[in-house]
Amino acid sequence: MTNLNPLPCELDALGDEALCGWLRPLGRLAGSAGLRARATGRGLALAGSDITFTAVEILARRSDRVVVAATAPLALLRRWAASRGSAMHDRMEACLEAIAAARAPWAGLAFDHPRIMGILNVTPDSFSDGGAFLTPASAIAHGRAMAEAGADIIDVGGESTRPGAPPVAPEDEIGRIEPVIRALTGAGAAVSVDTRHAAVMAVALAAGARIVNDVSALAGDPASLDLVACAGAPAVLMHMRGEPQTMQHDPYYALASLDVVEELAARIAACEAAGIPRARLVVDPGIGFGKSLQHNLEILARIGLFHGLGCGVLVGLSRKSLVGRLTGAAAGERLPGSLAGALHVLAEGVQIVRVHDVAETRQAVALWQAIAAAG
């Protein structure tokens, strides 16, 4: 159950708890309205994009761990922070800088427009398309088709991590994905490997994969941090509590978005300590991984909070159960809901969406971008 006590908008209600708080960008503007807001000092770029934010929500914890919140326009936030002394001023400015700063190119991809990661499950039991691309020939053909349809990255995985899925031995993963990765990278595709096992990461990188995408945020295998650091590989740190077999057993959060941000911040710190710079990391809140329907919805509603981590943000909600639970649609019939979710997070500045339906997503994104730019 969410434990969030709304407070009046007066920032003084937060007190010094704001020193350990996080900011969510609000008041988004696009097109010429956003440019005017920036020119007059009323707005800032959202992660260096064409989106402008003009206000924030501050989320913080009281000494009793209860989550409290307040909202304010940027100018009011800055005046209030300055009035509270240098520590508060410096903290709020650092938070704003983390949200506003342009993200460096990642895995050879500039974040000057939304990026699409196409899902390629070389598995017999994935929730949506398990078995459809299990042979190397079918997987390679599908990967090439996604690249031709506009996928910027092809995410190749040999283990299903759906709720309740049993683990797969690393050697079986390798047997499934290695020929697929070699063929796709040989054809010029940018490939990520979706695995939580260091041995699989090593083989995939040797076969030409550029990116490691780990549902355990490089915590599931003790060798993975050093391997990624030494390889110089970009990585996706996804949030998951528990294991796929147990993660949906009554998950609990005080406030899911804030809890997940703080846990990902700890994983970023572990990566940096191991020699993986923040610029090589992208974070993923892990929709559907150890979270209830309401947890997932609250995280998506506050997805902008994750920009405060100073990394690129990836969201994967394509065809997931939250769409089915809200609409009653079977996995193969969830394209409309998946597109709605993708456009929502892109409007919040998310840089990468991970999807099954590449061509359809590309078309929806193109229209959304054109409309936003025309304002």
C-alpha positions as a printed NumPy array, in Angstrom:
array([[  0.   ,   0.   ,   0.   ],
       [  1.369,   3.423,  -0.899],
       [  2.319,   5.448,   2.168],
       [  2.306,   9.002,   0.802],
       [  1.032,  11.886,   2.885],
       [  0.337,  14.901,   0.634],
       [  1.308,  18.171,   2.255],
       [  0.379,  21.746,   1.382],
       [  2.405,  23.191,  -1.435],
       [  4.427,  25.352,   0.961],
       [  7.938,  24.02 ,   0.782],
       [  8.552,  24.766,   4.443],
       [  6.374,  21.777,   5.246],
       [  9.227,  19.563,   4.018],
       [ 11.888,  21.111,   6.226],
       [ 15.39 ,  19.688,   6.147],
       [ 14.113,  16.306,   4.906],
       [ 14.368,  17.849,   1.431],
       [ 18.162,  17.591,   1.741],
       [ 17.77 ,  13.865,   1.072],
       [ 14.831,  14.248,  -1.303],
       [ 14.426,  13.628,  -5.011],
       [ 12.894,  15.886,  -7.648],
       [ 10.36 ,  14.904, -10.283],
       [ 10.094,  17.321, -13.234],
       [  6.595,  18.732, -13.788],
       [  4.986,  21.401, -15.939],
       [  6.254,  19.982, -19.214],
       [  6.206,  22.169, -22.314],
       [  7.194,  21.418, -25.891],
       [  7.831,  23.426, -29.056],
       [  7.972,  27.205, -28.984],
       [  6.286,  27.416, -25.561],
       [  9.126,  25.428, -24.071],
       [ 11.755,  27.554, -25.765],
       [ 10.138,  30.727, -24.396],
       [ 10.093,  29.28 , -20.9  ],
       [ 13.792,  28.496, -21.129],
       [ 14.65 ,  31.918, -22.548],
       [ 12.917,  33.665, -19.654],
       [ 14.412,  31.408, -16.995],
       [ 11.108,  29.742, -16.143],
       [ 12.081,  26.341, -17.493],
       [ 14.94 ,  23.914, -18.007],
       [ 15.613,  21.261, -20.617],
       [ 14.649,  17.754, -19.58 ],
       [ 17.822,  15.651, -19.924],
       [ 19.   ,  17.935, -22.706],
       [ 15.951,  17.159, -24.862],
       [ 13.407,  19.373, -26.604],
       [ 11.086,  18.901, -23.613],
       [ 11.059,  21.707, -21.035],
       [ 10.03 ,  21.402, -17.393],
       [  8.91 ,  24.392, -15.351],
       [  8.097,  22.919, -11.919],
       [  8.994,  20.009,  -9.673],
       [  7.571,  17.645,  -7.121],
       [  9.891,  17.003,  -4.168],
       [  9.645,  13.57 ,  -2.551],
       [ 11.397,  13.009,   0.765],
       [ 11.206,  10.819,   3.854],
       [ 10.614,  12.058,   7.368],
       [ 12.625,  10.637,  10.25 ],
       [  9.842,   8.048,  10.747],
       [ 10.295,   6.995,   7.069],
       [  6.898,   8.35 ,   6.009],
       [  7.122,   9.778,   2.477],
       [  6.109,  13.429,   2.133],
       [  5.759,  15.611,  -0.947],
       [  5.427,  19.205,  -2.121],
       [  5.293,  20.899,  -5.523],
       [  6.668,  24.23 ,  -6.684],
       [  7.611,  26.19 ,  -9.815],
       [ 11.348,  26.285, -10.426],
       [ 11.737,  29.932,  -9.427],
       [  9.966,  29.356,  -6.113],
       [ 12.025,  26.23 ,  -5.421],
       [ 15.262,  28.125,  -5.981],
       [ 14.249,  31.072,  -3.786],
       [ 13.15 ,  28.743,  -1.015],
       [ 16.344,  26.653,  -1.226],
       [ 18.516,  29.772,  -1.045],
       [ 16.601,  30.95 ,   2.023],
       [ 17.354,  27.637,   3.769],
       [ 21.116,  28.025,   3.507],
       [ 23.965,  26.848,   1.303],
       [ 23.473,  23.127,   1.914],
       [ 19.867,  23.195,   0.7  ],
       [ 20.724,  25.523,  -2.191],
       [ 23.557,  23.276,  -3.347],
       [ 21.441,  20.13 ,  -3.029],
       [ 18.539,  21.512,  -5.056],
       [ 20.849,  22.894,  -7.743],
       [ 22.622,  19.538,  -8.001],
       [ 19.268,  17.785,  -8.364],
       [ 18.157,  20.189, -11.093],
       [ 21.459,  19.795, -12.922],
       [ 21.144,  15.996, -12.874],
       [ 17.669,  16.238, -14.395],
       [ 18.502,  18.908, -16.979],
       [ 21.931,  17.849, -18.247],
       [ 22.163,  16.35 , -21.72 ],
       [ 23.01 ,  12.657, -21.676],
       [ 26.206,  11.634, -23.427],
       [ 26.003,   9.258, -26.394],
       [ 25.601,   5.684, -25.183],
       [ 26.726,   2.566, -27.037],
       [ 27.342,   4.786, -30.074],
       [ 23.802,   6.185, -29.968],
       [ 23.045,   9.869, -29.397],
       [ 20.006,  10.641, -27.3  ],
       [ 18.873,  13.461, -29.57 ],
       [ 15.664,  11.544, -30.296],
       [ 13.849,   8.547, -28.753],
       [ 15.479,   5.169, -29.303],
       [ 13.688,   1.874, -29.846],
       [ 14.999,  -1.419, -28.512],
       [ 13.452,  -4.419, -30.23 ],
       [ 12.859,  -7.564, -28.152],
       [ 14.219, -10.851, -29.528],
       [ 13.4  , -13.767, -27.22 ],
       [ 15.322, -16.884, -28.249],
       [ 13.394, -18.882, -25.656],
       [ 10.672, -21.531, -25.519],
       [  8.713, -19.918, -22.683],
       [  8.674, -16.11 , -22.842],
       [  5.255, -14.743, -21.875],
       [  4.354, -13.242, -25.268],
       [  6.307, -14.97 , -28.025],
       [  7.999, -17.939, -26.38 ],
       [  9.105, -20.487, -28.997],
       [  8.345, -18.268, -31.977],
       [ 12.041, -17.495, -32.566],
       [ 13.765, -20.436, -30.901],
       [ 15.715, -21.621, -33.95 ],
       [ 18.706, -19.538, -35.07 ],
       [ 17.224, -19.021, -38.535],
       [ 13.9  , -17.678, -37.252],
       [ 15.585, -15.503, -34.62 ],
       [ 18.038, -14.005, -37.107],
       [ 15.268, -13.3  , -39.605],
       [ 13.154, -11.587, -36.939],
       [ 16.087,  -9.55 , -35.688],
       [ 16.855,  -8.332, -39.188],
       [ 13.204,  -7.476, -39.749],
       [ 13.14 ,  -5.376, -36.565],
       [ 16.304,  -3.559, -37.615],
       [ 14.776,  -2.805, -41.025],
       [ 11.611,  -1.57 , -39.282],
       [ 13.629,   0.989, -37.316],
       [ 14.93 ,  -0.681, -34.164],
       [ 18.046,   1.091, -32.918],
       [ 19.016,  -1.872, -30.721],
       [ 18.132,  -5.567, -30.918],
       [ 17.908,  -7.06 , -27.409],
       [ 18.712, -10.784, -27.602],
       [ 17.852, -12.995, -24.648],
       [ 18.075, -16.73 , -24.076],
       [ 16.351, -16.956, -20.683],
       [ 12.765, -16.017, -19.902],
       [ 12.515, -13.858, -16.783],
       [  8.705, -13.713, -16.727],
       [  7.128, -14.176, -13.272],
       [  7.531, -17.784, -12.181],
       [ 10.041, -18.698, -14.884],
       [ 12.622, -21.344, -13.93 ],
       [ 16.322, -20.488, -14.269],
       [ 18.268, -21.491, -17.385],
       [ 21.825, -22.808, -17.284],
       [ 24.344, -20.344, -18.797],
       [ 25.529, -22.915, -21.334],
       [ 21.976, -23.3  , -22.617],
       [ 21.619, -19.512, -22.902],
       [ 24.871, -19.343, -24.838],
       [ 23.805, -22.072, -27.223],
       [ 20.596, -20.187, -27.994],
       [ 21.968, -16.684, -28.476],
       [ 25.571, -16.844, -29.701],
       [ 24.843, -17.662, -33.384],
       [ 22.045, -15.088, -33.42 ],
       [ 24.243, -12.317, -32.035],
       [ 27.083, -13.139, -34.455],
       [ 24.743, -12.998, -37.443],
       [ 22.993,  -9.779, -36.416],
       [ 26.163,  -7.892, -35.484],
       [ 27.78 ,  -9.146, -38.668],
       [ 24.918,  -7.509, -40.549],
       [ 25.597,  -4.209, -38.748],
       [ 22.91 ,  -4.288, -36.045],
       [ 23.522,  -2.83 , -32.592],
       [ 22.848,  -5.755, -30.247],
       [ 22.347,  -5.937, -26.501],
       [ 22.424,  -9.188, -24.563],
       [ 19.618,  -9.721, -22.063],
       [ 21.233, -11.885, -19.375],
       [ 22.08 , -11.981, -15.676],
       [ 25.027, -14.397, -16.027],
       [ 28.606, -13.184, -16.453],
       [ 29.598, -16.178, -18.599],
       [ 26.83 , -15.346, -21.058],
       [ 27.792, -11.659, -21.064],
       [ 31.394, -12.577, -21.932],
       [ 30.431, -14.785, -24.87 ],
       [ 27.886, -12.267, -26.163],
       [ 30.379,  -9.385, -26.05 ],
       [ 32.965, -11.525, -27.834],
       [ 30.334, -12.305, -30.483],
       [ 29.802,  -8.579, -31.131],
       [ 27.13 ,  -7.437, -28.674],
       [ 27.61 ,  -3.802, -27.604],
       [ 25.429,  -3.667, -24.494],
       [ 24.723,  -5.768, -21.406],
       [ 21.078,  -5.613, -20.282],
       [ 20.799,  -7.226, -16.844],
       [ 17.513,  -7.667, -14.972],
       [ 19.511,  -7.945, -11.737],
       [ 21.374,  -4.628, -12.273],
       [ 24.725,  -6.484, -12.317],
       [ 24.04 ,  -7.888,  -8.846],
       [ 22.914, -11.413,  -9.718],
       [ 26.347, -12.789, -10.635],
       [ 29.35 , -11.682,  -8.553],
       [ 31.581, -11.722, -11.639],
       [ 29.415,  -9.425, -13.746],
       [ 30.587,  -6.067, -12.364],
       [ 34.272,  -6.724, -13.076],
       [ 33.485,  -8.244, -16.459],
       [ 31.486,  -5.225, -17.638],
       [ 34.044,  -2.817, -16.192],
       [ 36.98 ,  -4.523, -17.919],
       [ 35.094,  -4.868, -21.209],
       [ 34.178,  -1.176, -21.223],
       [ 30.64 ,  -2.178, -22.166],
       [ 27.579,   0.031, -21.677],
       [ 24.977,  -1.564, -19.421],
       [ 21.291,  -1.38 , -18.549],
       [ 20.626,  -1.677, -14.818],
       [ 17.113,  -2.987, -14.317],
       [ 15.382,  -3.015, -10.941],
       [ 14.074,  -6.329,  -9.651],
       [ 13.439,  -7.548,  -6.129],
       [ 13.982, -11.257,  -5.658],
       [ 14.11 , -13.828,  -8.448],
       [ 11.683, -14.399, -11.333],
       [ 10.274, -17.453,  -9.538],
       [  9.438, -15.495,  -6.37 ],
       [  9.373, -11.79 ,  -7.233],
       [  5.576, -11.504,  -7.412],
       [  4.993, -12.986,  -3.971],
       [  3.351, -10.025,  -2.209],
       [  5.787,  -7.218,  -3.125],
       [  5.775,  -4.193,  -0.797],
       [  7.016,  -0.6  ,  -1.203],
       [  6.521,   2.519,   0.91 ],
       [  6.309,   4.477,  -2.359],
       [  7.386,   2.358,  -5.309],
       [  8.899,   5.116,  -7.474],
       [ 10.993,   6.55 ,  -4.642],
       [ 12.064,   3.147,  -3.323],
       [ 13.123,   1.982,  -6.793],
       [ 15.039,   5.209,  -7.51 ],
       [ 16.949,   4.846,  -4.255],
       [ 17.747,   1.19 ,  -4.909],
       [ 18.959,   1.963,  -8.428],
       [ 21.081,   4.8  ,  -7.019],
       [ 22.787,   2.203,  -4.826],
       [ 23.461,  -0.006,  -7.85 ],
       [ 24.914,   2.96 ,  -9.774],
       [ 27.223,   3.627,  -6.828],
       [ 28.326,  -0.026,  -6.855],
       [ 29.029,   0.183, -10.581],
       [ 31.05 ,   3.366, -10.201],
       [ 33.057,   1.786,  -7.376],
       [ 33.812,  -1.138,  -9.7  ],
       [ 35.065,   1.193, -12.438],
       [ 31.936,   1.556, -14.589],
       [ 31.287,   5.282, -15.124],
       [ 27.757,   6.633, -14.875],
       [ 27.863,   7.724, -18.529],
       [ 27.971,   4.039, -19.545],
       [ 24.815,   3.231, -17.57 ],
       [ 21.113,   3.35 , -18.396],
       [ 18.495,   2.578, -15.745],
       [ 15.263,   0.62 , -16.106],
       [ 12.615,   0.673, -13.317],
       [ 11.681,  -2.934, -14.081],
       [  7.96 ,  -2.721, -14.801],
       [  6.393,  -6.036, -13.76 ],
       [  9.451,  -7.302, -11.892],
       [  8.57 ,  -7.642,  -8.214],
       [  5.773,  -5.069,  -8.388],
       [  1.979,  -5.084,  -8.198],
       [ -0.288,  -3.411, -10.727],
       [ -0.556,  -0.304,  -8.537],
       [  3.207,  -0.205,  -8.021],
       [  3.725,  -0.309, -11.785],
       [  1.193,   2.434, -12.432],
       [  2.648,   4.72 ,  -9.752],
       [  6.171,   4.227, -11.132],
       [  4.973,   5.088, -14.629],
       [  3.134,   8.144, -13.315],
       [  6.37 ,   9.348, -11.678],
       [  8.812,   8.063, -14.293],
       [ 10.379,  11.524, -14.529],
       [ 11.822,  10.955, -11.05 ],
       [ 14.407,   8.617, -12.6  ],
       [ 16.076,  11.477, -14.504],
       [ 17.492,  12.557, -11.164],
       [ 19.889,   9.61 , -11.371],
       [ 21.768,  11.418, -14.137],
       [ 21.562,   8.465, -16.554],
       [ 19.561,   7.573, -19.595],
       [ 16.257,   5.875, -18.78 ],
       [ 14.79 ,   2.797, -20.48 ],
       [ 11.241,   1.519, -19.981],
       [  9.895,  -1.826, -21.107],
       [  6.154,  -2.338, -20.725],
       [  5.376,  -3.836, -24.118],
       [  2.569,  -6.44 , -23.933],
       [  3.058,  -6.812, -20.168],
       [  0.449,  -8.059, -17.75 ],
       [ -0.493,  -4.59 , -16.508],
       [ -1.975,  -3.923, -19.956],
       [ -3.867,  -7.179, -19.787],
       [ -5.113,  -6.613, -16.25 ],
       [ -6.436,  -3.17 , -17.151],
       [ -8.026,  -4.192, -20.457],
       [ -8.56 ,  -7.94 , -20.409],
       [ -6.469,  -8.297, -23.58 ],
       [ -4.353, -11.398, -24.184],
       [ -0.597, -10.944, -24.609],
       [ -0.748, -10.848, -28.396],
       [ -3.554,  -8.252, -28.362],
       [ -1.886,  -5.569, -26.21 ],
       [ -0.416,  -3.333, -28.908],
       [ -2.745,  -0.332, -28.274],
       [ -1.999,  -0.32 , -24.549],
       [  1.714,  -0.817, -25.2  ],
       [  1.778,   2.182, -27.555],
       [ -0.08 ,   4.334, -25.026],
       [  2.478,   3.46 , -22.368],
       [  5.412,   4.097, -24.69 ],
       [  4.142,   7.546, -25.677],
       [  3.507,   8.443, -22.034],
       [  7.067,   7.687, -20.944],
       [  8.589,   9.365, -24.009],
       [  6.626,  12.522, -23.184],
       [  8.285,  12.322, -19.749],
       [ 11.73 ,  12.355, -21.375],
       [ 12.541,   8.628, -21.332],
       [ 15.239,   7.948, -23.909],
       [ 14.647,   4.261, -24.79 ],
       [ 11.549,   2.108, -25.056],
       [ 11.889,  -1.678, -25.238],
       [  9.164,  -3.129, -27.473],
       [  7.951,  -6.151, -29.392],
       [  6.238,  -4.159, -32.157],
       [  8.942,  -2.005, -33.695],
       [  7.258,  -0.687, -36.853],
       [  4.075,   0.268, -35.024],
       [  6.018,   1.998, -32.254],
       [  8.181,   3.863, -34.759],
       [  5.073,   5.197, -36.512],
       [  3.441,   6.313, -33.259],
       [  6.636,   8.031, -32.116],
       [  7.026,   9.849, -35.436],
       [  3.537,  11.357, -35.18 ],
       [  3.99 ,  12.271, -31.507],
       [  7.295,  14.02 , -32.27 ],
       [  5.826,  15.968, -35.19 ],
       [  2.887,  17.2  , -33.127],
       [  5.1  ,  18.202, -30.203],
       [  7.51 ,  20.133, -32.448],
       [  4.699,  22.062, -34.151],
       [  3.422,  23.725, -30.969]])
